[in-house]
């Protein structure tokens, strides 16, 4: 696929996209083969969004040989221990900064860090911690490789998606999100750190589309008929068209974005079986409110429902290792 893509397009950069590339059981072999196959074609190769806790120094050394012009990407997601407990993404600060140090020591000059705002129980202190983490990473980089270091913070706003432990929560209002973004923008500008982010209107539109019920279908058609196209392009986005479409169907858009749902409520997507049970998601949500985290389920089973649903599709270990116990 890489060969065909390079020949057909003329691109010289390839990224392997996934939620966590370093969790792939054969990722090191894969990166080595890419290097062996394309080392003479000036190929820039990247693995975005590596999870720090599954990060391999061997993998970093291998990537170093693959023209890391695009920089390195990590996804801490939250900058305080408390917030990482809330979202069940435990990460020790010391481990994180040691990983950052290793990245710079291995020759990278550019590092992108993904964070989220609008998380449950988030305070401005948690938001400020994102800025301070970016500044500290910048200082580490400058100490190792000098002023040429480039730090990029990618900021996303939480949209409480279906089939997740946060599906019962409301989305934060645009003015609250904007306040947090303005704070981060001012701080990163002063520190000389690049920052990209999702604008609050885009977050609101995505929340309508992802959290809606069957009635949203008519809203989408009406918006499309009245000119809503390519909304993901900032210059083409027109939220008023969507508000008019909601009004045409006598629906309140705030009902879909800003209303917290009861844990006993029947949700529009409950009839869809994704394998993970609603009771498991409910338990995860309750744990998040207590700041209680789960250990990696490859080592202990929490009975989420996946094995009951997909157990007959589990490949034999001689074919492939499937992490679920």
QUIZI-V542397 format. One record per backbone hydrogen bond with DSSP energy under -1.0 kcal/mol. NH is the residue of the N-H (numbers start at 1). CO is the residue of the C=O. Records with the same first field share a line. If there is no record, write none. Layout:
NH = CO, CO
This chain:
5 = 1
6 = 2
7 = 3
8 = 4
9 = 5
10 = 6
14 = 44
16 = 46
23 = 20
24 = 21
27 = 24
30 = 26
31 = 27
32 = 28
33 = 29
34 = 30
35 = 31
36 = 32
37 = 33
38 = 34
39 = 35
41 = 38
44 = 12
45 = 66
46 = 14
50 = 73
54 = 51
55 = 52
60 = 56
61 = 57
62 = 58
63 = 59
64 = 60
65 = 62
66 = 63
69 = 67
71 = 68
72 = 110
74 = 112
75 = 50
77 = 114
78 = 76
84 = 80
85 = 81
86 = 82
87 = 83
89 = 84
96 = 92
97 = 93
98 = 94
99 = 95
100 = 96
101 = 97
102 = 98
103 = 99
104 = 100
105 = 101
106 = 102
107 = 104
108 = 103
111 = 150
112 = 72
113 = 152
114 = 74
115 = 154
116 = 77
117 = 156
122 = 119
127 = 123
128 = 124
129 = 125
131 = 127
132 = 128
133 = 129
134 = 130
135 = 131
136 = 132
137 = 133
138 = 134
139 = 135
140 = 136
141 = 137
142 = 138
143 = 139
144 = 140
145 = 141
146 = 142
149 = 146
150 = 109
152 = 111
153 = 194
154 = 113
155 = 196
156 = 115
158 = 117
161 = 159
167 = 164
169 = 166
171 = 257
176 = 173
177 = 173
178 = 174
179 = 175
180 = 176
181 = 177
182 = 178
183 = 179
184 = 180
185 = 181
186 = 182
187 = 183
188 = 184
189 = 185
190 = 186
191 = 187
192 = 188
193 = 188
194 = 151
196 = 153
198 = 155
203 = 199
204 = 200
205 = 201
206 = 202
207 = 203
208 = 204
209 = 205
210 = 206
211 = 207
216 = 213
217 = 214
219 = 215
220 = 216
221 = 217
222 = 218
223 = 219
224 = 220
225 = 221
226 = 222
227 = 224
228 = 223
229 = 227
233 = 230
236 = 233
243 = 239
244 = 240
245 = 241
246 = 242
247 = 243
248 = 244
250 = 247
251 = 246
255 = 252
256 = 253
257 = 253
258 = 254
261 = 168
265 = 262
270 = 267
272 = 269
277 = 304
281 = 277
282 = 278
283 = 279
284 = 280
285 = 281
286 = 282
287 = 283
288 = 284
289 = 285
291 = 288
292 = 287
299 = 296
309 = 305
310 = 306
311 = 307
313 = 310
314 = 311
319 = 316
320 = 316
